[in-house]
Amino acid sequence: MKKLIFRYIWFILGILINSFGIVFITKASLGTSPISSVPYVLSFRFPLSFGAFTFLLNMLFILGEVILLRRQFRPYQYLQIVVNMIFSSFIDISMTLLESFTPTHFASQILSLLVGCTILALGICIEVAPNVLVVPGEGIVKAISQVSRKKFGSVKVIFDVTLILTAACLSLLFFHHLNGLGIATIISALLVGRIVNIIQKHLHILQRIPTAA
């Protein structure tokens, strides 16, 4: 039990870092990460926050998991709802914490984007290391992969592209131009996974998290 509690603490830490990384990318004003693209666009159009729309979208992901997996969806996986609450709430908290952070020059925006991608990658590494739960955005990809018997990586690429295209369509519908999307959306999609591989290779403490007491 002590080991399990310790692993969940690491997992929650990873979730919080994830949220902060996504907001840091977003504050570069060059777009946002693919998984957050739809909520971010919707937050410009409707009177709900970025975090609130993130929560609603993730609840749809969890519902999708239940429908796809049916009896294979285990009761403990409903804890994703709690994960969603923490993740989404900290997005809004992070937006408040970084409210005054507004890089204006393109060089500083790119630097902020790279820092945000690194923070997000670190959060992902810490999140997956304890091997306890997954965030809804990964859970739905895992469910689709399991049902379709396609590789997780291939499904993830298609899933992210679908979210970006959906966000682009919503943006064009609401604003008649791309609002909330930009180069950061593409760069984060291409870069975060590579940074994750580097961190997992060199940050050896991550290897001890699953068995830590």
PEFEN-V412434 format. One record per residue. N is the residue number from 0. PSI is psi as a letter, one per 30 degrees, with the letter a starting at -180 (* if undefined). OMEGA is omega in degrees with one decimal (NA if undefined). Layout:
N:PSI:OMEGA
N:PSI:OMEGA
This chain:
0:e:179.6
1:e:177.1
2:e:-177.6
3:e:178.3
4:e:179.4
5:e:179.8
6:e:178.5
7:e:176.0
8:e:176.6
9:e:-179.8
10:e:180.0
11:e:176.3
12:e:177.7
13:e:178.9
14:e:-179.7
15:e:178.3
16:e:175.3
17:e:-178.0
18:e:-179.1
19:e:178.7
20:e:178.4
21:e:179.9
22:e:179.3
23:e:175.6
24:e:-177.3
25:e:-177.2
26:f:174.4
27:f:176.6
28:h:176.3
29:g:-176.3
30:a:179.2
31:l:-179.1
32:l:-178.4
33:e:-175.9
34:f:-178.5
35:g:-173.3
36:e:-178.9
37:e:177.7
38:e:-177.8
39:e:177.9
40:e:-179.5
41:e:-178.8
42:f:176.1
43:f:-172.9
44:e:-173.4
45:l:-174.6
46:h:171.6
47:l:-175.7
48:l:174.2
49:e:179.9
50:e:-179.3
51:e:177.9
52:e:174.9
53:e:178.5
54:e:-178.3
55:e:-179.9
56:e:179.6
57:e:175.4
58:e:174.7
59:e:177.4
60:e:179.6
61:e:176.5
62:e:177.3
63:e:176.9
64:e:-179.3
65:e:-178.5
66:e:-176.7
67:e:-173.4
68:f:-179.4
69:c:-176.2
70:f:178.4
71:f:174.5
72:j:-174.5
73:k:-178.2
74:e:-178.3
75:f:-178.9
76:f:174.1
77:f:174.3
78:f:174.7
79:f:177.7
80:e:176.6
81:e:177.6
82:e:-179.8
83:e:179.8
84:e:-179.9
85:e:-177.4
86:e:-176.4
87:e:179.6
88:e:-177.1
89:f:171.8
90:e:178.5
91:e:177.3
92:e:179.7
93:e:176.5
94:e:177.6
95:e:-179.6
96:e:-177.3
97:g:-175.7
98:e:-177.4
99:f:-179.2
100:j:-176.8
101:i:177.3
102:k:-174.6
103:e:179.9
104:k:-175.5
105:e:179.7
106:e:179.4
107:e:176.4
108:e:178.5
109:e:178.3
110:e:178.1
111:e:178.1
112:e:-179.1
113:e:177.0
114:e:178.5
115:e:178.1
116:e:179.1
117:e:177.4
118:e:179.6
119:e:179.1
120:e:177.5
121:e:178.3
122:e:178.6
123:e:179.9
124:e:-179.7
125:e:-179.4
126:e:-174.1
127:f:-175.9
128:e:-178.6
129:f:177.6
130:h:179.0
131:e:-179.5
132:l:171.6
133:l:173.7
134:l:-175.8
135:e:-179.9
136:e:175.8
137:e:-179.8
138:e:-179.8
139:e:176.7
140:e:178.5
141:e:179.1
142:e:178.2
143:e:178.5
144:e:-178.6
145:e:-178.1
146:e:-177.5
147:f:-178.2
148:h:175.0
149:l:-179.9
150:k:-178.4
151:e:-178.5
152:e:179.8
153:e:178.4
154:e:-179.4
155:e:179.1
156:e:-179.8
157:e:-179.4
158:e:-179.7
159:e:178.4
160:e:178.5
161:e:178.3
162:e:179.8
163:e:180.0
164:e:177.0
165:e:178.5
166:e:179.1
167:e:179.0
168:e:178.8
169:e:179.7
170:e:179.1
171:e:179.4
172:e:-175.2
173:e:-169.5
174:f:-179.5
175:g:171.4
176:l:-179.7
177:j:-178.7
178:j:-179.1
179:f:177.3
180:l:179.4
181:a:-176.0
182:f:179.4
183:e:179.5
184:e:-179.7
185:e:-177.5
186:e:-179.9
187:e:178.3
188:e:-177.0
189:f:-168.2
190:e:-172.2
191:e:-179.6
192:e:178.7
193:e:177.8
194:e:175.8
195:e:-179.8
196:e:179.8
197:e:-179.3
198:e:-179.2
199:f:-179.6
200:e:-171.1
201:f:179.9
202:i:-168.6
203:f:178.9
204:f:179.7
205:e:-179.2
206:f:-178.3
207:f:-177.6
208:e:-176.6
209:f:-178.0
210:g:-177.4
211:k:179.7
212:*:NA
